[in-house]
Amino acid sequence: MSVCEEISHPQTSAARSRGLRGSALLFLACLFLLTGCSDEWGWYVVDPSTKSGAVNLKFLLQGYWYTLALSLTAIAISVVVGLLVALPGLSSSPWLRGISRVYVELVRAVPILVMILWVYYGLPQMAGISLSVFWAGVIALALSDSAFEAEIFRAGIQSIDKGQYEASHSIALSYTDTMRYVILPQAIRRILPALGNQFIYMLKMSSLVSVIGMQELTRKANELVVTEYRPLEIYTVLVLEYLVLILVVSALVRWLERRLA
């Protein structure tokens, strides 16, 4: 942003300054934690100024890739499945609405951890297939989230004025074209905050996939705790890792909201 833009947009400049101050305070707080001088604390295990601490931090940060890959893949699948489940729920046919409702209620009733365990241990035996840890986590998270996505899409589509449908029919648009070009673009703008919240929720729930051996952030922290015997320090770093990740994603979602406004 240029100097003229900074002057003409004082609120944006002030917001940016507050954000920089907040980031600086967060950094100082993290630095204080990592360099604590109490004899009962063992921050040396994650101290980047030492060789062993740098190695441990690098080991912990390697989980970022798996967490992001798992969450992005799962949210992409759940959005598509959720839309496919939501559309029959808007149909005039009671059978289609019933199928959609049964799917949503059944999937929402199953805890995510139970879904992960069932997909990883039960689905391969039932379907006669082989699943890696990554794809078992993706399927479980996507299935669990798809029910919530279906309700988000249903509410968003129903919020569009009926006059939009009537206008589309008056120019001979088919149902598919009406949804594609008229209804869904408007609905997505309205439900974007809810979709962003679901993605953040997915990032946090991806930690549960550590129970089946997925090498994401939480699994990395658990493995390091076993070798270093410093749960307070290591899990504190884990909290900071998720905090930074969620704050970045939240900022990106807000930026996208402004772009689509």
PyMOL commands that set and color helices and strands:
alter all, ss='L'
color gray80, all
select helices_A, chain A and resi 3-8+10-34+43-46+51-61+63-89+94-109+112-127+133-158+162-170+175-212+217-228+231-260
alter helices_A, ss='H'
color red, helices_A
deselect
rebuild
show_as cartoon
